[in-house]
């Protein structure tokens, strides 16, 4: 059953970018029942509705995810966590508060931080060609590691084709070099520095550079340099062969087409994401990470400034006004006073996460338990994040 399900969902449509046979309408009914059980007593009904909770509830549409989770931190450091919907459609279990999810491409920002730490240590030069660190490795049609700068792989301006477009139905453990080799069988998208296109291959290459320079696995470098350093207690890089999610978590689902049954895809080998999308975390840990990054606790000021200054337009992938820096995305806030927030977001089969932090200490992250392949659906999640940051 699981192999058949994965055969159906493993397709080039996946981006680091659903419940067994329970129809979406039935699942929605379960979600409403669960929320009604947890509703506050009538005496408190006159209180002003919480805009974030309202936003999460609105995400649970008949064609939407079974569950949503959020964590919001205000500028004074106070944190609130939220849940909506059903955590397990087979059992009707509640959504675990601040449960672990697969955070997909948020992993890219972690990888970029490690690279920039090594830049600060004088071990990597952003303007050096990839060839300096991985000689004779990056070669293909229109592809030459001697012409691609480290900066360009962090920024997605390298022109490298996206390997995840070509994985097909092959569901198994992948070595990072295999992922790179898949990409190198295809023609470059454009000459280095002559365009912008989101490609997971860039971050596999960044991870390989980290391993070559440090002589240690990327997972251990992330753990030492970021996860342990700022106390991310619920964040980890799954070990080879680990298809589970260790802590309390909502189940993740996939829908083959609108109206089709949702398939439970919680357990999977995430190795095809590696440095581009393999991490597991919680909303509150992701908030803690982006807050620490913007506070200067992970990078010296020179590298943090570079990360945020070297941006290029990325509206087609990340929405109106978005710009992509060195592993981080800036987006305008619709608040009365305007401003920006910095984050990334991630899509992984079973889960979608969106969020970010501001320079004055606000942070918000929202996760839903279904990968969203629809721009309007992702925009609705972004809207909840913006509501949380603007209120």
N, C-alpha and C positions, 0 to 999 in steps of 0.2 A: 504493500500500500504506500509506504513512504517513498520507495524507489520510484513508483509510478508518479507520485505527486511531484517529486523533484525533477523527473524527466519532463514533466509538463511545464514546470516553472523556470527551469534553467534555460534562459533564452537571452539573446543579445539585447533585449529591452531592459535587462537589469541594470541598475545604476547603483554604485556605492554612493547604485544609480546613477490560501491565506489561512478554520474551525472544521473540522471534519465535514459533516454534511448538513450542518444547521443553516437554514436560509437566513439571509441578512435581516429580514423583517423579524423573524423569531428571535435572533440575537439581540436586536434592538429592544424587543419586549423584555428580554432577560435583563438588559442593562437598565431599563427604566425601573424594573422591579427592584433591582439591587440598590439603585439610588434612592428609591422611596423608603427602603428599610433603614437606610443610613440618614435620612432627612432629619433636620433638627425639629424639636417639638414645636407645636403651633405657636407657643408663646414667643418664639424668636422669629416667627415668619415675617414680622414687620421690619426686621433689620434690612438695611440696604443690601441688595444682592451683590455678591462678590463678582466682579466683572471677569476675573480669570476663570472662576468656576463656571460661570455662564458660557464663556468661550469654549471651555473643554466640553461641556454638555452639548454644545451646538456642533461639535466635530463628529458626534456619534450619529451620523445620518444613516438612512437605510443602505446607502451605497458606500458608507465610510467604515472606519476601523471599529472593532469591538470595544476598545478601551483607549483612554488617554491619561497621561500623567504629566505633572508639571512641578517645577520648583522655582520659586521667585525670591530673590534677595533684594531688599531695599538698600538705599545708600547708607543706612545706619547699621547694616549687618543683620537685620532681622530676616529670617527665612520662613516662608510658608510653602507647604507641599499640598498638592491637590491630586485627586483621582476622579475618574468618571468611567462608567461602563462596567464591563465584566472581564476579569483577568483570565478566565479559562472557560471557554464555551462548553466544553465537555462536562465540567463539574459545576459550573455556575459560581466558581470561587471569586471572591472579591479581588480587585486590583491591589497588589501590595503597594503601600505608600512608599514612594521613592524607590521603586523596584529597579532592578538591573535590566538593561536593554542593550542590544547591539547598536553602537553609536556610529557605525559606518564611517563616512568621510570626515567626521570630527577627528579621526585618527590622523589625518593629514597635518593638522595643526600641531599635534604632538610630535610628529616626525620632523616638521619644519623647525620646531623649537630645538630639538636635539641637534639638527644641522647647524642652526645659528649659534648654539652654545659652542660647537666645535669651531665655528668661524671666530668667535670671541677668543678661543684658546689658541688661535693661529694654526689650526690643523686643517681647515678648509678655507678656500678663497672663493667667494661668490662669483668672481669674474674669471675663475679658472675654468678651462674646459673639463667636461666629464672625463675625458681621456686621461687627465692627470691622475685620477684616482682609480679608474677602471680601464686600464689600457687594453686596446684591441677588442673590447667587449661590445661596444655599441656601434654596429654596422648594419646597414640595410639599404633599401632603395630610397635614395634621397636622405639617408640617415648616416651621420658620422659623428661619433662622440668627440672628435677634435673640434667640431664647430658648434657644439652645444654647451652653453655655460651652466654652472650650477644654479645661478640665479634664475635661469630660464626654466629649469625643471620645477623649481619651487613655485614659479609664477604661472605655469602652464603656457609658456610662450616658446616651448622647444619644438613644437610641430610633431612630437612623437605620437603615433597612433595609439588608441586606447585598447589595450589587450582585452578588456572585459567585453568589448563588442564582438569578440571572436571565440568566446569560451564554449558556446553551443550547449550541448546537453552533458558535457563531461563533468560529472560531479565526483570529486575525489580530492585527496590532498595534493596541493601544488607547492613545489619549491619556488622561491622567488625568481630564480634564474629561468624557470620554465615560463613564468608569466612574461618576463622580458622577452624571451625567445618568441613567444606567440606574437607579441607586438612587432618584433623585428622582421617577421615574415610579410609585413604589409608596408605599403608605401607611406612616406612621411606626409602629414597633412599640409605642411607648408615649411618654408625655410625657417631655421631658428631665428627668433626675434621678429618675424614678419607677420605675426598674427597671434591670436589667443584661442585656444580650444581646451576644454577640460579633459584631462586624460589621466587615468589611474596609473598609467605606465610611468609618468613623471615621478610619482612618489615611491614606486617600487625601486626605481633607479636611485632616488634619494636614500632609501633604506639600505641599499647595497653599498652606497658610498659610506654611510655611517659604519657599517660592519667592517669595511675594508680599512677605514681610518682608525677605528678603535680596536679592531681585533676581537670584538665581542658581539654576541647576538643583539639585534636591534631591540628585542623585547627586554633584555637585561639593561640596556642603556636607557630605555624609556622608564623602566621601573626605578633605576637608581637616580636618574637625573630629574625626573618629573614626579612620578607617582609617589615615591617615598618622601621626596623632598618637600612636597606641599601637603602630604597627608591625605591622599585620595584613597580612602579605605575600601572603596567598592569598585575600583577601576583595575582592570588587568588585561593583559595580552594573552589570549588563550594559547596553551601549549599545543604542539603538533598532535593531532588526533583528538583533541578535546572539542567535542561537538555540543557540549552542554553549556548552560549558564549557571554558574555556581550558586549564587545567592537567590533570595526571593525575587521572582520576576513574573510579569504577565506573559502569557503565551503570545507568540507572534504568528500572524496569519498572512496568507496570500490568496488572492482571487484571480483566477485565470482570465476572466472577462466579466463585465458588469452583469450582476445577477447570478453568477456562478457560485457554487458552494465555496466557503472559505476553508482553506487547507492549513492545518497546523504545521508550520515550518520552523518551529522554535529551535529544534536541534539540527545542526548542520555543521559541516566542516567549513570554517571561515577563512581558510588559508588563501583562497583566491583573492581576498582583500588585502592581506598582509599590511605593509606600511601605508597603504592607501585606505584601509577600512576595517581592520580586524578587531579593534578594541571593544570591550564590554565595560559599561559604566552606569551611573545613575544621573538623573537630572541635576541633583545637588552637587555631585562631584564635577560634572561638566561646568556648572556655574563656578565652582571653586577654582577650576583650572583656568578659565578665561579671566576671572577676576585677578588671580595671581599673576597671570601673564601681563595684563594691562598695568598692574601695580608695580611691575619691574622686579618681581621675585623670582623670575625664571630666566630673564635675559638682561645683560647690561643695557644701559640706555641706548647706546649706539646701534646695537642689533635690533632692539625693539623698534627704534625709529625707522630703521631700514625695512623691517617687516611691514610696517604700516605705510611707508612712503612710496615704496615701489609697487604701486597699484595700477591696474589696467581695467578698462570697462568689462564687466561680466554680467550685464543685465539679462542676456539671453538665457543664462543658466540660473542666476540667483535673484532675478527680479529687478524692478525699476530702481535705478540709481546705484546698483551694487557695483563694487569694484573689488578685484582680487589682488591681494598683495603677495607676500611670501608665505603662503600657507594660511592666510587669514582673509576674511571677507568683511568689507565695511558696507553697511546699509543705512540709508537715511531713516530717521524716526519721524512718524507723523505727529509727534507731540506738539503742543502749542508753542514750545520753545525750540522745536526742531532738534538738531543734534544727530549723532551717529551712534550705532552700536557695532561692535566687532565680534565676529564668531565664525562659524563655518556651516554646520548642519551636516546631516548624513542620511543616506538611504541605504538600507540593507534588507534583503528578503525577510519580511516579518515585522520590520520596524522602520519608523521615520522619525528623525529628531531635528528640531530647529531651535535656535536660541542664540544668545550672545550676551555681551556685557558692555557697559558704558564706562567712560573714564572717571565718572564720579562714584563708582562702586555698585551701581545697579546691575542685576543679572537675572536672566530668565531662560529656562530651557523647557521645551515641551516635547514629549515623545508620544507617538501613537503606535498601536500594535498592528500595523499593516503598512507595507511599503506603498508609497503613493506615486503613481505614474502619471498623474494628472496635474497640470499646472494650477488649476483652480483649487484643487484639494490642498496642494502645498501652500498656496497663498492664504488659505483659511488658517492653517497652522501658524504661518508667519504673523497673521493678524492677532492671534492670541498672544504671541510673544511680544508684539508691539504694544498691545493693550497693557500687558504686565509691566513693561518698561516705562510706559508713559503715565501710568496712573499715579 
